[in-house]
Amino acid sequence: MNITKARVTKNIKEEPSNEHYDFWNIEATLLDKCPENATQFLADSTEIKALQVEAMRIDTTRTVVTIRTRRQSVLKPGDVIHLSTN
């Protein structure tokens, strides 16, 4: 398993007009090169303070990732997070 750093650029609600819909998207820019053999990223729920809904599928050309969560994360633009790859 490899760890890749990413800087948060956005933390936005998926359906802002629906107060009962509690899914959020954390958008982040990769700070490290994506490992060539990686197929998906997983965020540490204790670091992002929210439950990641599903693993992010990736390819080696991506520089921006979106982490879909249930509940709003405490992360704000500029925060650096660690993503594990498999």
C-alpha positions in Angstrom: 0.0 0.0 0.0 1.3 3.5 -0.9 0.4 6.8 0.6 -0.2 9.8 -1.6 -0.7 13.4 -0.3 -3.4 15.7 -1.7 -4.4 19.3 -1.0 -8.1 20.0 -0.4 -9.6 22.6 -2.8 -13.3 22.2 -2.1 -15.7 20.6 0.4 -19.2 21.0 -1.0 -22.6 19.5 -0.5 -23.9 17.4 -3.4 -27.5 18.6 -3.1 -27.4 22.0 -1.4 -31.2 22.6 -1.8 -32.1 19.4 0.1 -31.4 19.7 3.8 -32.0 16.0 4.4 -29.5 14.9 1.7 -26.2 14.4 3.6 -23.6 13.6 1.0 -20.6 15.8 0.4 -17.7 15.9 -2.1 -14.2 16.8 -1.0 -12.1 17.8 -4.1 -8.4 17.6 -3.7 -5.3 18.0 -5.9 -2.7 15.3 -5.7 0.7 16.6 -4.4 2.5 13.3 -5.2 2.7 11.4 -8.5 0.0 8.7 -8.7 1.7 5.3 -8.3 1.6 3.4 -11.7 0.0 0.2 -10.2 -2.7 2.0 -8.2 -6.4 1.4 -9.1 -8.2 3.2 -6.3 -7.7 5.7 -3.5 -9.1 5.4 0.1 -9.2 8.3 2.6 -8.7 7.7 6.3 -12.1 8.4 7.9 -10.4 9.5 11.1 -8.3 12.1 9.2 -11.2 13.5 7.1 -13.7 13.2 10.0 -16.4 11.7 7.8 -17.3 8.3 6.2 -16.0 7.8 2.7 -18.9 6.3 0.7 -16.9 4.5 -1.9 -13.3 4.1 -3.0 -12.2 6.4 -5.8 -11.1 4.7 -9.0 -8.0 6.3 -10.4 -5.7 6.2 -13.4 -2.1 7.5 -13.6 -3.1 10.6 -15.5 -5.3 12.1 -12.8 -4.2 15.1 -10.8 -7.5 15.9 -9.0 -9.7 13.4 -7.0 -13.1 13.7 -5.5 -13.9 11.9 -2.2 -17.6 11.3 -1.7 -18.6 11.3 2.0 -21.6 10.9 4.2 -21.7 13.9 6.5 -19.7 17.1 6.1 -16.0 16.8 6.8 -14.1 19.3 8.9 -11.6 19.8 6.0 -11.2 23.1 4.4 -9.4 24.3 1.3 -5.6 24.2 1.8 -5.7 21.2 4.2 -3.4 18.3 3.2 -4.7 14.8 3.5 -3.2 11.3 3.0 -4.7 8.8 0.6 -3.8 5.2 0.5 -3.7 3.3 -2.8 -3.8 -0.4 -3.6 
